[in-house]
């Protein structure tokens, strides 16, 4: 996994990866199941880092030679340059696997974004609420975390050692979930996509999907590798 994607091109990569996952799974799912791309939309507030600045140019009021008694002289006041909170609309795609023809929801596949892992953010609260709803409904959940920064998704026990993670939660086995962990620089694994209990898992080769997306989007020329990477550590 190229960490420059996280730093420079995450939204583009997220959309491409979701599309690639569906393309990889569709031949394994049809004709009994269908994979559909869905989208959630939310508004989050971004606050700039606190900083007080002053303009480079100051205009001073000229003083008269002999001001009249009792007449005030205007004094120039320099404004501080601050910032105000701005809102941004986020659109996050995810996959739903549904049984045909009645379209029963069987499995949800989520590819986590940095906004889902930013502490105390609207995006994290929205995702955790959706996560609870899926698990409480005993729907299968596959959660793929290819983001190094931010807070990991909660589990009752500590996660195994790793930089990237995938979680497979089978509705009939909750609260037990399967967690796959790997290090930066290691190939992405093949993970199981659980379906109905009577059907075998659909294997998802994440490395193959990632390589296809990387080549199709030409991230080798899109990304600026001369730029320093931010501190990419997860809590």
VOVO-324838 format. One record per residue: z negated, x, y of N, C-alpha, C, O in turn; residue in three letters. Coordinates in steps of 0.001 Angstrom, whole numbers, plus 524288, in hexadecimal, padded with zeros to 5 digits. Atoms other than C-alpha are relative to their C-alpha. Layout:
REM residues N
    n_w    n_u    n_v   ca_w   ca_u   ca_v    c_w    c_u    c_v    o_w    o_u    o_v   aa
      Z      X      Y      Z      X      Y      Z      X      Y      Z      X      Y  ALA
...
This chain:
REM residues 235
    n_w    n_u    n_v   ca_w   ca_u   ca_v    c_w    c_u    c_v    o_w    o_u    o_v   aa
  80000  80353  7FB5D  80000  80000  80000  80000  8037B  804D9  7FCB2  806F0  8055C  UNK
  7FF77  7FCD4  7FB4C  80433  805C0  80D15  7FC60  7FDDC  8043C  7FD3D  7F983  8061A  UNK
  803A2  80214  7FC12  7F8DD  80478  816D6  80279  7FF45  8055A  80046  7FC81  8089D  UNK
  7FD5C  800DD  7FB07  80284  80549  8222D  801D8  7FA5E  8008E  8026F  7F867  804E8  UNK
  7FE89  8058A  7FFBC  806BD  7F787  81E96  7FB97  7FCD6  80260  7FC76  7F99D  805D6  UNK
  80487  802CC  7FDE4  7F90F  7F280  82132  7FF6D  800F8  805CF  7FE11  7FD65  808BA  UNK
  800CD  7FEA0  7FA8A  7F8B2  7F99E  82E33  8045E  7FE14  80391  8036C  7FD1D  8082E  UNK
  7FB90  800F6  7FC8A  80647  7F628  83332  80348  7FB31  7FEC3  805DC  7F929  80246  UNK
  7FC30  80407  80164  80D63  7EB6A  82BBE  7FDC5  7FBE7  7FC52  80087  7F9F7  7F8E3  UNK
  80277  80348  803EE  803B1  7E2B2  824D4  80262  7FA89  7FFB2  80360  7F89C  7FB67  UNK
  7FE14  80566  80040  808EC  7D54E  828B4  8053C  7FFBB  7FD29  80618  7FC43  7F9F1  UNK
  7FAED  7FFDA  80297  816B3  7D8D2  82476  7FF51  800F6  7FA2B  801C3  7FE58  7F6F6  UNK
  800EE  7FEBA  80578  811CF  7DEC2  817CF  7FD9D  7FB66  7FD18  7FF25  7FA43  7F8AE  UNK
  802A1  80470  80284  80914  7D316  814CD  803F5  7FBCF  7FE7F  803E3  7F9D8  7FA1C  UNK
  7FC12  803FD  8011B  8146E  7C98B  815DC  803B2  801C1  7FBA5  80504  7FEAF  7F830  UNK
  7FC6F  7FDFE  803F8  81D5A  7D23C  80DB6  7FD62  8003D  7FAA5  7FFD2  7FF0B  7F6AD  UNK
  802BA  7FF6D  804FA  81306  7D499  80349  7FF21  7FAAE  7FD66  7FFBD  7FA2F  7F8A8  UNK
  800B2  8053F  8022F  8100F  7C61E  80187  8051B  7FE0C  7FDA7  80529  7FBD4  7F963  UNK
  7FAE9  80196  80202  81E8E  7C36D  7FFFE  80154  802FF  7FB05  8036B  800C4  7F74E  UNK
  7FEF1  7FCDA  8049D  81FB6  7CEAC  7F658  7FCC6  7FE60  7FB4C  7FEB6  7FE71  7F6E6  UNK
  80353  801C5  80450  8144C  7C9D3  7EE32  8022C  7FAFE  7FD9F  8025D  7FA6A  7F8DA  UNK
  7FDC5  804DC  8021A  81A54  7BC5B  7ED14  804EF  80127  7FCD1  805AC  7FEFA  7F897  UNK
  7FB30  7FEB2  802D2  8276E  7C23B  7E91E  7FED1  80268  7FAAE  80192  8015E  7F6E0  UNK
  80165  7FD83  804F2  820C2  7CA56  7DE94  7FDB9  7FC1D  7FC19  7FE92  7FC9D  7F764  UNK
  802A9  803AA  8037B  818EF  7BEEA  7D923  8036E  7FB76  7FE41  802B5  7F968  7F9F7  UNK
  7FD00  804C0  80120  82308  7B40D  7D97B  80283  80004  7FA97  80225  7FC11  7F7DF  UNK
  7FDC2  80027  8054C  82A55  7B82E  7CD0B  7FBF3  7FF60  7FBAF  7FD34  7FD81  7F76F  UNK
  8042A  80070  803EA  81D3F  7B8AD  7C5E3  7FD76  7FA9D  80006  7FAC0  7F92F  7FC51  UNK
  802A6  80500  7FF64  818EE  7AB52  7CAA9  80361  7FB52  7FE89  8016E  7F781  7FC59  UNK
  7FC96  8047A  800F2  824AC  7A26F  7C96A  80118  7FF75  7FA27  8015D  8035F  7F75F  UNK
  7FF8B  804E2  7FD06  826DD  79821  7C4A8  7FAE2  7FCF4  80083  7FAD7  7F8AE  802B8  UNK
  804D5  80305  8000E  81893  7943A  7C316  7FD3C  80019  80545  7FAC1  7FC46  806CA  UNK
  802CA  7FF5B  7FB0F  81372  7994D  7D00D  803DD  8016A  80456  80844  80311  80355  UNK
  7FD00  7FE55  7FB6B  81889  79BB0  7DDC8  7FC56  802C9  803C3  7F7DF  80129  80481  UNK
  802FD  7FD21  7FC0E  813CC  7A589  7E7D8  80229  7FE9D  8055D  806D9  7FF10  80656  UNK
  7FE5E  8019F  7FAC2  81420  7A0D8  7F5E6  7FD09  8031A  80416  7F860  80422  80384  UNK
  80272  7FD4D  7FB9E  81180  7A822  80289  7FDCB  7FBF9  803C5  80097  7F887  8059F  UNK
  80290  8035D  7FC2C  807B8  7A134  80B3C  7FE14  80365  80487  7FE4F  80831  8044C  UNK
  8017E  7FD1A  7FB51  8026B  7A4F0  81887  7FB5B  7FD66  8029E  7FB25  7F89D  80309  UNK
  8043B  8020B  7FCC0  7F5D2  7A373  82028  80081  80272  80566  80233  806E8  805FC  UNK
  7FF86  7FE51  7FA93  7F54D  7A490  82EDD  7FAAE  7FF76  8029A  7F80E  7FB7B  801F7  UNK
  804D5  80060  7FD03  7E991  7A792  83757  8007A  80347  804EB  803C4  806C3  8054D  UNK
  80025  7FD3C  7FB09  7E693  7AC6C  844EC  7FB23  80363  8001D  7F6D2  80178  7FF34  UNK
  80473  7FC70  7FFA4  7DDE7  7B853  8467C  7FFFA  8027A  8055E  80405  802F4  807EE  UNK
  800AE  7FDA7  7FAD9  7D899  7BEB4  852A3  7FF5F  805D9  7FF67  7FC2E  807BA  7FC56  UNK
  8004C  7FA53  80015  7DAC4  7CD0D  854F0  7FD93  801E2  8050C  7FF47  80062  8094A  UNK
  802C4  7FDFC  7FB6A  7D1A3  7D437  85E25  8011D  805C5  80076  8004D  808BA  7FCC2  UNK
  7FEE0  7FA7C  7FF2E  7D5BF  7E121  86400  7FAEA  80310  80031  7F6CA  800ED  8016C  UNK
  804A0  7FCAB  7FFC1  7CC5E  7EC80  86338  7FDED  80020  80588  800FC  80096  80936  UNK
  80233  80017  7FABC  7C2F2  7EC23  86EBA  80176  804EA  802FC  800E4  80947  8010E  UNK
  7FE6C  7FB95  7FCCE  7C7DA  7F4AB  87995  80055  7FE36  805A9  80299  7FA22  806D5  UNK
  7FFA7  80126  7FA73  7C650  7F4BC  88830  80367  80420  80293  80270  808CF  80215  UNK
  7FC83  7FC63  7FD56  7D13A  7FAA5  89033  800A2  7FE3A  805AB  7FF5F  7F9CE  80713  UNK
  7FF1D  80126  7FA8C  7D4B0  7FB36  89E6D  80596  80176  80167  807BC  80528  7FF33  UNK
  7FA9C  7FECD  7FE92  7E203  7FB0E  8A4DA  8006B  80565  8026E  7FCB5  8076C  804B8  UNK
  7FF22  7FABE  7FDF2  7E7FD  80800  8A8C3  8005A  8000F  805EC  7FF2E  8040A  8085A  UNK
  7FF2E  8002D  7FA57  7EABC  8039A  8B6B1  7FC01  7FC5C  8027B  7FB49  7F7F0  800BC  UNK
  803B3  80333  7FD17  7E079  7FEA1  8C01F  801EA  7FF89  805A3  803A3  80363  807F4  UNK
  7FE67  800E7  7FA94  7E3B0  7F8A6  8CD55  7FB1F  7FF65  80347  7F7F1  7FBEB  80254  UNK
  80497  80028  7FCA2  7D9A2  7FB38  8D7C8  8016D  7FD64  80526  805B3  7FE25  80738  UNK
  7FF26  8029B  7FB02  7D848  7F2F2  8E3F0  7FF17  803D0  80475  7FB14  80674  804AF  UNK
  8008B  7FC78  7FB82  7DA95  7FA88  8F066  7FB9B  7FE36  80381  7FAE2  7F989  8045B  UNK
  80453  8012E  7FC8D  7CEEF  7FB46  8F961  801E0  80029  805B2  80465  803F4  8073C  UNK
  7FE7D  7FFE0  7FA6C  7D12C  7F797  907C8  7FCF1  80444  802D4  7F8B5  805D8  8012F  UNK
  80289  7FBD8  7FCFA  7CDE2  801D1  911F0  7FABE  7FE4D  80222  7F6F5  80143  801F0  UNK
  804ED  801D5  7FDAA  7C373  7F9A2  91866  7FF43  7FA50  7FEA5  800AC  7F6E8  801BB  UNK
  800B9  80577  80192  7BFDB  7ED63  91104  7FC4F  7FD30  803BE  7F884  7FF6D  805AD  UNK
  80352  80329  7FCA0  7BA10  7E26E  9191A  7FAE5  7FEDB  7FD45  7FAC6  7FE0C  7F888  UNK
  80529  80136  8022C  7ABC2  7E000  9170B  80012  7FAA5  7FD6F  80223  7F6E5  7FFA1  UNK
  8006B  8050B  802A9  7A92B  7D542  90D30  804CB  7FE9A  7FCD7  804D7  7FA90  7FA3B  UNK
  7FB3A  8012E  802ED  7B6C0  7D5E3  90742  80011  80367  7FB1B  80019  80832  7FB85  UNK
  80005  7FD00  804D9  7B6D0  7D9E2  8F8DD  80551  80256  7FECC  80957  8003C  80063  UNK
  7FB2D  7FD6C  80199  7C0F7  7E328  8F33D  80082  7FF72  7FA16  7FCE3  800BE  7F733  UNK
  7FF2A  800CD  80593  7C6C9  7DFE0  8E5F2  80001  80530  7FD17  8025C  808FE  7FEDA  UNK
  80038  7FB49  8032F  7C3E9  7E9E6  8DB62  80331  7FF24  7FB07  802E3  7FAFE  7F89C  UNK
  7FCDC  8006E  804C7  7CD49  7EC88  8D022  7FC79  8004D  7FB3B  7F8FF  8039E  7FB01  UNK
  802F0  80007  804E2  7C7B0  7E952  8C297  803C5  800F7  7FB8C  807AD  7FE39  7FAF9  UNK
  7FCA1  7FEC4  80472  7CDA6  7EF59  8B69F  7FEB9  7FC6D  7FB6C  7FA2D  7FC17  7F9E4  UNK
  80103  80353  8048C  7CF47  7E5B7  8AB38  7FF91  80349  7FB12  8023A  8073F  7FA7A  UNK
  80033  7FDA5  80536  7CB58  7E9B0  89DAB  8042B  7FD72  7FC9F  804EE  7F8B5  7FCE8  UNK
  7FC01  8020E  8037F  7D632  7E81F  893A1  7FD9A  7FF36  7FA99  7FC9D  802F6  7F7C2  UNK
  80257  8015E  804FF  7D08A  7E10A  887DD  8041E  7FD74  7FC8D  808C6  7FDE8  7FDA7  UNK
  7FC63  802C9  80367  7D6B2  7D91E  87CFB  7FD97  7FAC8  7FE7E  7F8D5  7FA1A  7FEAB  UNK
  801D4  8052D  801A3  7D5CE  7CB13  8785A  80195  7FF24  7FA52  80582  8014D  7F893  UNK
  7FE90  80116  8056E  7D5D6  7C600  86A51  80546  7FD38  7FFBF  8065E  7F9BC  802E0  UNK
  7FAF1  80268  800E2  7E361  7C25B  86579  8001B  7FDCA  7FA76  7FDA0  7FFEE  7F6F1  UNK
  7FF8B  80253  8052D  7E6C0  7B9A3  859FF  8054C  80147  7FDA1  80939  801B8  8005F  UNK
  7FB3E  7FECB  802E5  7F0D2  7BCB3  84F9F  80076  7FC30  7FB78  7FC9F  7FB0D  7F8CF  UNK
  7FF08  8036F  80477  7F6FB  7B37C  845C5  8016F  8034A  7FB45  804F5  8068E  7FB82  UNK
  7FEED  7FD31  804DD  7F6BF  7B8B3  837E9  80230  7FC32  7FBF8  80053  7F7CC  7FB6F  UNK
  7FDB5  80301  80448  7FF2A  7B3A7  82CCF  7FFA3  80350  7FB15  801DA  80793  7FADB  UNK
  800D9  7FD14  804D0  7FB3C  7B800  81F3B  80248  7FCF7  7FB6A  800E1  7F878  7FA71  UNK
  7FD86  80268  80482  8037F  7B519  81363  7FCEA  80133  7FB09  7FA79  80550  7FA87  UNK
  8025D  7FF45  80527  7FE3C  7B364  805B7  80346  7FCFD  7FC10  806B7  7F9F9  7FD89  UNK
  7FCFB  8028E  80420  80374  7AEA3  7F8AF  7FCA7  7FC0B  7FD14  7F803  7FCE8  7FC25  UNK
  80267  803D8  80373  80019  7A291  7F0EB  8036F  7FF59  7FB34  8082C  7FEA8  7FBA2  UNK
  7FD37  80120  804DE  803E5  7A103  7E2B5  7FE73  7FA8C  7FE4E  7F9D7  7F960  7FD98  UNK
  800FA  8057C  80149  80544  792C4  7DF17  802B6  7FE8A  7FAE7  806F5  8006C  7F9AA  UNK
  7FDE3  80204  804E1  80775  78BD7  7D232  80429  7FBF2  8013F  80370  7F8B2  804B8  UNK
  7FBD2  803D7  7FF4B  81420  78420  7D155  7FFCE  7FC05  7FB94  7FE6C  7FD74  7F733  UNK
  7FDEA  80201  7FB0C  81758  77930  7D2D2  7FBE9  7FDA8  803A6  7FD3D  7FC02  807F7  UNK
  803DF  802CE  7FCCC  80A67  773DA  7D807  7FDD6  80344  8047A  7FAEA  80142  807BA  UNK
  8017C  7FC7A  7FBB5  8082D  77FC6  7E105  7FA14  800E5  80058  7F7F9  801C1  80495  UNK
  80593  7FEA4  80024  7FA13  781D2  7DCCF  7FF50  805B4  80193  80218  8091E  7FFA4  UNK
  80106  7FAAA  7FE55  7F4A1  78DE6  7E395  7FD2E  802ED  7FBA4  7F914  80139  7F9CB  UNK
  80228  7FCFB  80457  7F1E4  79845  7D941  7FDB4  8052A  801E1  7F95F  80696  80058  UNK
  80198  7FAC5  7FE54  7F0DC  7A579  7E01B  80180  800DC  805B4  805AC  7FF38  80771  UNK
  7FEEC  7FE57  7FAA3  7EFFC  7AA95  7EE0A  8001E  805F6  80007  7FCA1  8087C  7FDE3  UNK
  7FF7F  7FA4F  7FF81  7F49B  7B876  7F0FC  7FFB1  80165  805C2  802E0  7FFA1  808E7  UNK
  800EB  7FE6F  7FA95  7EF8D  7BE93  7FD81  800C3  805ED  8008B  7FEA5  808FB  7FD7F  UNK
  7FF80  7FA87  7FE7E  7F3D8  7CB7F  80373  7FCF7  800A1  80516  7FEAB  7FEC7  8092F  UNK
  8037E  7FFC2  7FB80  7E8D4  7CEFB  80CC6  80285  802EC  80484  80590  80691  803C0  UNK
  7FE36  7FD83  7FB36  7EBC6  7D2B0  81ADE  7FB61  8027C  802D3  7F6E6  8011B  801C0  UNK
  80453  7FDCA  7FCED  7E3D6  7DB06  8245C  7FCC6  7FBDF  802CC  7F80D  7FC88  8036C  UNK
  802E4  80420  7FD49  7E02D  7CE83  82B91  7FC28  7FD40  7FC69  7F83C  7FB2C  7FE44  UNK
  803AB  80259  803B5  7D9AD  7C957  81F29  7FB36  80365  7FF2B  7F73A  8018A  7FD38  UNK
  80430  7FC45  80120  7D10F  7D575  81EAD  7FD33  801E0  804E2  7F9B6  8052C  8048D  UNK
  80298  7FE71  7FB28  7CD25  7D6D4  82CF2  7FAE8  7FD00  80088  7FAE5  7F831  80077  UNK
  80533  80263  7FFF4  7BE8A  7D43D  82E0D  7FF7E  7FBEE  8044F  8012F  7FCCA  808BA  UNK
  80158  80427  7FC42  7BA5A  7C797  834C4  804C5  7FDE4  802E3  80453  7FC34  8075E  UNK
  7FB40  801F2  7FD7D  7C865  7C39E  837AA  80150  7FA8C  7FDFD  7FF80  7F8E9  7F9D9  UNK
  7FE22  80520  801A5  7CEC6  7B645  83709  8031E  80083  7FAF5  802A5  7FD46  7F76F  UNK
  7FCD3  7FF4A  804A7  7D844  7BB99  82D05  7FCD0  800BF  7FB14  7FE35  7FEB4  7F6F5  UNK
  80355  7FF37  8049A  7CD76  7C00B  823E0  7FD3E  7FAEB  7FE83  7FCFD  7F98B  7F9E9  UNK
  802B0  804E9  8012B  7C5F8  7B34D  82515  803C0  7FC10  7FD95  80253  7F94B  7F9EB  UNK
  7FC24  803B2  80214  7D261  7AB67  8229E  80162  80155  7FA5C  801E5  7FDE2  7F70D  UNK
  7FEA1  7FE88  80552  7D5BA  7B34B  8169E  7FB7E  7FF0B  7FC37  7FC55  7FD01  7F7F1  UNK
  8046F  800CE  8037D  7C812  7B2F6  810D6  7FF22  7FA35  7FEDE  7FD97  7F8C5  7FA8B  UNK
  80072  805A8  800E3  7C7C1  7A432  812B4  80410  7FE38  7FC00  802D5  7FB36  7F875  UNK
  7FBE5  80159  803C7  7D4C6  7A2F0  80B80  7FE96  80222  7FA99  7FF5A  7FF78  7F6AB  UNK
  80179  7FD98  80500  7CFDC  7AC33  800E3  7FBEB  7FCB1  7FD30  7FC61  7FBB9  7F880  UNK
  8041C  80349  80256  7C3B3  7A3E1  7FE94  80249  7FAE9  7FDEE  800D1  7F921  7F9B6  UNK
  7FDA3  804EE  801AC  7CBEF  79783  7FDC8  80303  800AA  7FAE5  802A1  7FD68  7F762  UNK
  7FCED  7FF04  804BA  7D500  79D60  7F391  7FC5D  800E5  7FB58  7FD2B  7FE9C  7F731  UNK
  80386  7FED2  80450  7C9E0  7A2BB  7EB3E  7FCCF  7FB38  7FE6B  7FC05  7FA44  7F9C5  UNK
  8030E  804A9  80143  7C1CF  79651  7EC32  80340  7FBED  7FD2C  80128  7F8CC  7FA2E  UNK
  7FC83  803A7  802B1  7CDAC  78E9A  7E799  80188  801F9  7FA9A  80469  7FF55  7F7CC  UNK
  7FED2  7FD9E  80514  7CE7B  7979D  7DB9E  805DE  800F7  7FF62  807FF  80091  7FB17  UNK
  7FA8B  7FE65  80017  7DC59  79B72  7DF36  8001D  805F0  7FF63  7FCD7  808A9  8019E  UNK
  7FF7A  7FA59  80094  7E0AF  7A905  7DB0D  80130  8026F  80554  8041F  80041  80874  UNK
  7FF10  7FD27  7FB1B  7E07C  7B2D3  7E63B  80131  805AF  7FEBA  7FE57  80839  7FBCE  UNK
  7FEBC  7FA6F  80041  7E738  7C008  7E6F3  80000  8020A  80596  802D5  80019  808F4  UNK
  800D8  7FDDB  7FAC1  7E32F  7C81E  7F2AC  8019B  805C4  7FFE0  7FF50  808DD  7FCFF  UNK
  7FDF1  7FAAA  7FFF1  7EAC1  7D4A4  7F5B4  7FE9E  80277  80535  80028  8007F  80951  UNK
  801DC  7FD66  7FB44  7E49D  7DE03  7FF81  8028B  80560  8006C  800D1  8091F  7FDF3  UNK
  7FD4B  7FB14  7FF04  7EE00  7E8A4  80414  7FECB  8020E  80573  801DC  804FC  807B7  UNK
  801A3  7FE7D  7FAB8  7E6A1  7EAA4  810E7  7FB39  80380  7FF8D  7F75C  80217  7FD0F  UNK
  80458  7FC4E  80047  7DDCC  7F665  8129A  7FBA9  7FEB3  803DE  7F712  7FF91  802BC  UNK
  803E1  800FD  7FBF7  7D6FB  7F20C  81F05  7FD25  7FAD7  7FF17  7FF19  7F75A  7FC6B  UNK
  802BC  804F8  7FFD3  7CCB8  7E785  82093  7FC23  7FF26  7FB9C  7FB2A  80297  7F865  UNK
  803ED  80178  803DE  7C2BA  7E078  81845  80299  7FDC0  7FB24  80621  7FA82  7FB82  UNK
  7FDFD  80213  804DF  7C591  7DDE2  80A08  7FE3B  7FA5E  7FF39  7FA83  7F894  801B1  UNK
  8018F  80546  80155  7C4F5  7D036  80476  7FB00  80020  7FCC2  7FA4C  803AC  7F996  UNK
  8051B  7FFC7  80290  7B765  7CCCC  7FF60  80047  7FF27  7FA19  80327  7FBD4  7F827  UNK
  80125  800D0  8058C  7B36B  7CE48  7F127  7FA1F  800C3  7FF55  7F7A1  80354  8028B  UNK
  805A5  7FF94  800C0  7A5B3  7CD47  7EB9E  7FE4E  8058F  7FEB4  7FA05  80732  80025  UNK
  80127  7FA99  8015E  7A632  7DB21  7E640  80395  8039E  8031F  807AB  801EB  80502  UNK
  7FCA5  7FC55  7FD28  7ABA4  7E764  7ECC8  80555  80090  7FD63  805C8  80058  7F89B  UNK
  7FAC4  7FF1D  8020C  7BA2A  7E98F  7EB49  80047  80554  7FD53  7FD54  808DC  7FEB7  UNK
  7FF3E  7FACD  80244  7BEAD  7F4B7  7E28B  80258  803AD  80415  80454  801F5  8081C  UNK
  7FDF5  7FC23  7FC4D  7C2CC  80143  7E93A  805E7  7FF6D  8007C  808A8  7FF1D  7FC8E  UNK
  7FA68  8007A  7FF2D  7D037  80013  7EF50  8013C  7FF4E  805BE  7FDBE  7FE6A  808EC  UNK
  7FE14  800EA  7FAB3  7D85B  7FEE0  7FBAC  802A9  7FAB6  8007D  8027B  7F835  80497  UNK
  7FD49  80507  80021  7E033  7F2E9  7F7CA  7FDFD  7FCE2  7FB5C  7FC27  7FF10  7F77D  UNK
  80244  8035C  803FF  7DC50  7E738  7EFA5  80378  7FB3A  7FF0E  80663  7F97F  80278  UNK
  7FDC8  8051B  80146  7E18F  7DB4E  7E8B0  7FBF0  7FD10  7FCD7  7F978  7FF41  7F958  UNK
  803D9  80351  80298  7D8FD  7D020  7E42E  802D8  7FB7B  7FD6E  80622  7F8F4  7FFDE  UNK
  7FDE4  80485  802C9  7DCB0  7C614  7D9F2  7FB6F  7FC8C  7FE69  7F834  7FE11  7FB30  UNK
  80422  803C2  80133  7D3BD  7BA36  7D970  80268  7FB7F  7FCED  805C5  7F8AA  7FEDE  UNK
  7FE1C  80439  8035A  7D63E  7B0E8  7CE32  7FC46  7FB68  80091  7F78C  7FBFF  7FFE3  UNK
  80341  80482  7FEDA  7D15B  7A34D  7D125  7FC21  7FEB9  7FBBA  7F7B9  7FD29  7FCDB  UNK
  8036F  80177  8045D  7CB9F  7A132  7C38A  7FC08  80433  7FEBF  7F899  8034C  7FB80  UNK
  803AC  7FBC6  80129  7C44E  7AE44  7C39D  7FC6C  80146  80497  7F933  804D2  80430  UNK
  8035C  7FEF7  7FB7C  7BDDA  7ADCE  7D0FF  7FA41  7FF41  7FE8F  7F906  7FBD6  7FB69  UNK
  7FF48  7FC72  7FB91  7B54B  7B3B8  7D633  801E0  8057F  7FE93  80223  808DB  80201  UNK
  7FE16  7FADE  8018A  7BA64  7BF5B  7CE50  805A4  8009D  801D0  808D9  7FD1E  80106  UNK
  7FAB6  7FED5  7FE3E  7C683  7C589  7D448  80182  80576  7FE2A  7FE22  808B7  7FD19  UNK
  7FDFD  7FADA  80181  7CF0F  7D11A  7D095  80197  802E5  804F6  80470  800CB  80837  UNK
  7FEC6  7FCD8  7FB66  7D000  7DC09  7DAB4  802BC  804FF  7FE49  800C7  807DD  7FAF4  UNK
  7FCED  7FB4C  80110  7DA54  7E6BC  7DA39  7FFC6  80372  804E0  800A7  8019B  8093A  UNK
  800A7  7FC61  7FB98  7D843  7F2D3  7E2B8  80353  804D6  7FF1B  803E3  806A9  7FAB1  UNK
  7FD10  7FB1C  8005D  7E0B7  7FE99  7E5AD  7FFA8  802E6  8052F  7FE2C  800B0  80930  UNK
  80098  7FC84  7FB8B  7E12D  809F5  7EF27  80518  80077  80314  8095C  7FFA2  80106  UNK
  7FB84  7FEB1  7FCC9  7EA2A  80D16  7FA6C  802FC  80479  7FD62  800AD  80875  7FBFF  UNK
  7FCD8  7FC11  8029B  7F565  814D4  7F488  8012F  7FEBC  7FA5C  804E0  800DF  7F825  UNK
  7FEDE  801B2  80554  7F4A3  80E67  7E728  803F4  7FB8D  80018  80430  7F8A2  803E8  UNK
  7FC6C  8047C  80049  7FF46  804E6  7E2D8  7FCFF  7FAE0  7FFFF  7F89C  7FA94  7FE0C  UNK
  80255  80530  80039  7FC57  7F694  7E4CF  80045  7FE08  7FA63  80411  7FF25  7F7A8  UNK
  8001C  8019C  80584  7F896  7F01E  7D7E4  80331  7FB12  7FF04  80501  7F880  802A6  UNK
  7FE27  80525  801AF  7FE41  7E4D0  7D048  7FB37  7FC9D  7FF28  7F7B7  7FE0D  7FC32  UNK
  80498  8035F  8004B  7F4B2  7D997  7D1B6  8017D  7FAC6  7FD8B  80602  7F929  7FDDA  UNK
  7FED6  8050F  80263  7F389  7CC9B  7CA66  7FFD9  7FB95  8040A  7FC7B  7FB78  80779  UNK
  80010  804CB  7FCE0  7F6F9  7BFD9  7D114  7FE9B  7FB90  7FC4E  801EA  7F9D6  7F946  UNK
  8019F  80414  803AD  7EF18  7B571  7C9E8  802A4  7FAC8  80127  80396  7F95E  805A7  UNK
  7FD9F  80535  7FF9E  7F542  7A83B  7C740  7FC47  7FC1F  7FD60  7F78B  7FCF6  7FD73  UNK
  80363  80393  802E4  7F020  79CA8  7BF79  7FDE8  802C0  7FB1E  80076  80643  7F90D  UNK
  80283  7FD23  80450  7E6E0  7A0B2  7B46B  80358  80093  7FB1F  802C0  80468  7F847  UNK
  7FCD4  7FFC0  804C2  7F0E6  79DD0  7A9B9  804B8  80396  8008F  80773  80496  7FCBB  UNK
  7FB6D  7FCB4  7FF15  7FB30  7A6A4  7AFEC  7FE5D  805A4  800EC  7FA43  8069A  8033E  UNK
  80142  7FA7E  7FEFC  7FB72  7B58F  7B012  8008F  80145  805CB  80350  7FE97  808AF  UNK
  7FF87  7FE37  7FA9D  7F9CC  7BCC4  7BCDF  8059C  801C4  80121  80877  80369  7FDA0  UNK
  7FB0D  7FDBF  7FE3E  805D4  7C066  7C4B4  7FECE  80563  8023D  7FBE1  805BF  80609  UNK
  80128  7FAC3  7FDFA  8059D  7CF38  7C6C7  802F6  800FE  80516  807A8  80003  8056F  UNK
  7FDA6  7FECA  7FAF2  80824  7D35E  7D4D5  7FFC2  805E0  800DB  7FB86  8080F  80186  UNK
  7FF9E  7FA5E  7FF31  80CBF  7E16D  7D67B  80006  80102  805EB  80421  800D3  8086A  UNK
  80068  7FF48  7FA5B  807CF  7E435  7E437  80307  804C6  801E1  80545  804B0  80622  UNK
  7FD32  7FB4F  7FE62  80DBB  7F1D5  7E496  805DA  7FEEA  8007D  80858  800A7  80438  UNK
  7FA6C  8013F  7FFCC  81B51  7ECAF  7E195  80147  7FC99  804B4  8053B  7FD6F  8074F  UNK
  7FF1F  80356  7FB72  81A28  7E220  7EBEF  7FF96  80334  80501  802D1  802AC  80887  UNK
  800C7  7FCBD  7FB59  81504  7EBE0  7F5E2  804AA  803A2  800EF  80687  80416  80559  UNK
  7FB95  7FC6D  7FF60  81FF9  7F5A4  7F35D  804E5  7FD1B  801C2  807DB  7FF0D  80502  UNK
  7FB7C  8031D  7FE69  82A3A  7EAF9  7F48C  7FFA6  7FE7B  805BF  8037F  7FED1  8089D  UNK
  800C8  8017A  7FA8D  8246E  7E64B  80169  800AE  804B7  80397  8032F  80452  807AD  UNK
  7FFB7  7FB42  7FCBE  82331  7F42A  806C2  805A7  801AA  800D1  80733  80314  80525  UNK
  7FA8B  7FE67  7FF9A  83158  7F73F  803D3  8033B  7FBFE  80308  80691  7FD67  80631  UNK
  7FCF7  80414  7FD5F  83693  7EA25  8087A  7FF08  7FFFF  805DE  802AA  7FF44  808EF  UNK
  8015B  80000  7FA6C  82F64  7EAF2  8157E  80101  80541  80296  800D9  805A8  80760  UNK
  7FF10  7FAB7  7FE07  8325D  7F982  816F4  7FB7C  801DD  80369  7FC41  8039A  807D4  UNK
  80493  7FE14  7FD28  8248D  7FCE5  81B10  8002C  805E9  800A5  7FD7C  80813  803FE  UNK
  7FF8F  7FA5B  7FF74  82859  80B15  81907  8025E  80193  80538  80170  805E5  8071D  UNK
  7FDDC  7FEE5  7FAD0  82FF7  80A34  825CF  7FD61  7FCB4  80443  7FD7D  7FE20  808DA  UNK
  802B7  80350  7FC2E  8284C  7FF38  82C5A  7FB05  80285  8021C  7F9EA  8023D  806C8  UNK
  80533  7FE29  7FE94  81B2B  80601  82C73  8003F  8052F  802E0  80390  8087D  801C7  UNK
  8005B  7FB2B  7FD06  8177F  810AB  835FA  7FBB6  80363  7FD93  7F717  802A9  7FEAD  UNK
  803C5  7FCCB  802D9  810FE  81AE8  82D72  7FDBD  80460  8035E  7FA51  80742  8019A  UNK
  80236  7FC14  7FC7D  80E6F  823BA  8393B  7FB02  7FE11  8029B  7F812  80122  804DB  UNK
  804A1  8023D  7FD93  803DF  81A6E  83DF1  7FB38  800E6  7FC8C  7FB9A  800AB  7F7C3  UNK
  804BE  7FF6A  80337  7F5D7  81CF2  839B3  7FE61  7FAC2  7FDBA  7FF0F  7F6AA  80028  UNK
  801FF  804BE  80270  7F01B  8132D  8305F  7FA95  7FECE  8022F  7F78B  80267  80327  UNK
  8055F  80155  7FE93  7E40E  80B9B  834C8  7FC63  80119  7FB69  7FE21  80210  7F709  UNK
  803D8  7FF41  80429  7D79F  80D49  82D1B  80064  7FB5E  7FC4D  7FEF2  7F6FF  7FDB3  UNK
  7FF08  80436  803B0  7DAE2  8055D  8211C  7FBCE  8000A  7FBCA  7FC87  8024D  7F79B  UNK
  80443  8004D  803CD  7CE24  802A4  81A37  7FE14  7FA73  7FFC5  7FDA6  7F7D6  803C8  UNK
  801FD  8054B  800BD  7C914  7F5FE  8149F  7FA2B  80036  7FF11  7F818  803FE  7FCF2  UNK
  805A7  8005D  800AE  7BB06  7F1B8  814A3  7FECB  7FCF6  7FB0B  7FA3B  7FC33  7F9BB  UNK
